[in-house]
Amino acid sequence: MGGLVQKGLIRGWGICNDNCYGLMASRMAAFKQGGAPPCVMQNDYSLLNRRVEENGLSEASSPLHENTGFMAYNALAGGVLTGKYLDRPASVDDPNPETRAASREAPRGRMDSPGWGRTLYRYRSAPAEDATRRYAKLAKANGMSLTELSLRWCRERAAVTTTLLGHTSLAQLEEDLGYFRQAKPLPPQLLWEVDRVHMRNRLPIFASTRVAARADACAPGPPLGTYGLRLPASRVGYVPEAQGGLPPGPRALYVLGTRTSLGRTVLTAFRGDHPRSGRSGMARVRSASRSPEG
């Protein structure tokens, strides 16, 4: 690739579907050989898939570190984040033979195609559908479509250099470009509510309600992997501060993550109702009973 850049045949090159290790290893190899390093990473990124924020790629590619651009693709999750599959499922998921045939005859998008529909099933997992419905509700409450929320959210992410858009018509292109032309940022409260949905399941496209149900049945307290759950103080047994725990207090905890240890559920949580202003640490669920808040 470095030779092609030196010959002027290409201006730069990039990597698709790789992680932080792939970026750093490629840069090291390029520098050792005296060639040009990758100038951009392209990965799946949307409201339903923030993996690059979890695996270190966003941090590594930032201007403060390797200064490598990031191109988000599938910003609408294969069309799922337009909301068009909420009222009637994709053809490959539709148990009704009449509506399934209608979707095949006049496909609304890639999800109605047997090939793409089965390939992109991850965007239609039960946790992903739940998150999509929650995002759609937030969009409606803020006077916009789910498509607008999804694209404007991508545009405003600090880690995103550009967003790759896919369309089947000129009208769709004009609509999406209109969202990117808006100078007004999304309201901070809306962004916070989006993050709260995200914290319920940080990677819903690779999650399963069946697995969560089994974990919930085996472990006391909140299901494994639960995020954003609020527990009243009466249900929490505290870990000593010397062991990284939170000091006892009367306020509720906001759960960031859970795991099992010696038959108990151990939480990573924030004190108070707003995790951005709270104090983090570990705690244990006191009982297996459920309360309205937990």
Stockholm file with secondary structure:
# STOCKHOLM 1.0

chainA/1-294         MGGLVQKGLIRGWGICNDNCYGLMASRMAAFKQGGAPPCVMQNDYSLLNRRVEENGLSEASSPLHENTGFMAYNALAGGVLTGKYLDRPASVDDPNPETRAASREAPRGRMDSPGWGRTLYRYRSAPAEDATRRYAKLAKANGMSLTELSLRWCRERAAVTTTLLGHTSLAQLEEDLGYFRQAKPLPPQLLWEVDRVHMRNRLPIFASTRVAARADACAPGPPLGTYGLRLPASRVGYVPEAQGGLPPGPRALYVLGTRTSLGRTVLTAFRGDHPRSGRSGMARVRSASRSPEG
#=GR chainA/1-294 SS CHHHHHTTSCSCCEEESCCHHHHHHHHHHHHHTTCCCCCEEEEECBTTBCHHHHSSHHHHHSTTTTCCEEEEECTTGGGGGGTTTTSSCCTTTCCCHHHHHHHHHSCSSGGGSHHHHHHTGGGGSHHHHHHHHHHHHHHHHTTSCHHHHHHHHHHHCTTCSEECCCCSSHHHHHHHHHHHHCCSCCCHHHHHHHHHHHHHCSCGGGCCHHHHHHHHHHSSSSCTTCCSCEECGGGEEECCGGGTBCCCCSSCEEEEEEEEETTEEEEEEEESSCGGGSCEEEEEECCSCCCTTC
#=GC SS_cons         CHHHHHTTSCSCCEEESCCHHHHHHHHHHHHHTTCCCCCEEEEECBTTBCHHHHSSHHHHHSTTTTCCEEEEECTTGGGGGGTTTTSSCCTTTCCCHHHHHHHHHSCSSGGGSHHHHHHTGGGGSHHHHHHHHHHHHHHHHTTSCHHHHHHHHHHHCTTCSEECCCCSSHHHHHHHHHHHHCCSCCCHHHHHHHHHHHHHCSCGGGCCHHHHHHHHHHSSSSCTTCCSCEECGGGEEECCGGGTBCCCCSSCEEEEEEEEETTEEEEEEEESSCGGGSCEEEEEECCSCCCTTC
//
